[in-house]
Amino acid sequence: MTANHNTVRRFENWRKRLKNIGVREDRFQLRLFGAPDVKDFIEAANEAKRIVESVTKEEIEMTKQRIKQLR
């Protein structure tokens, strides 16, 4: 439970930082699954694939430049 809590806290921190630099929120997601959640996992994987395929090369380059600014 502690690991999940810490993961969610770190995720929320990064989500806010990436949103502030203009990264689409759907590109950065966190989903927690247990062993019986196979169907949900497959659906999440398919959704992630759809999002990855929607990202343009220009968007990737812009994101890389803006992340460099965060360092």
Long-range contacts (C-beta under 8 A, 24 or more apart in sequence): 4-32, 7-32, 8-32, 17-70, 18-67, 21-63, 21-66, 21-67, 21-69, 21-70, 22-62, 22-66, 23-63, 23-66, 24-59, 26-51, 27-51, 27-55, 27-63
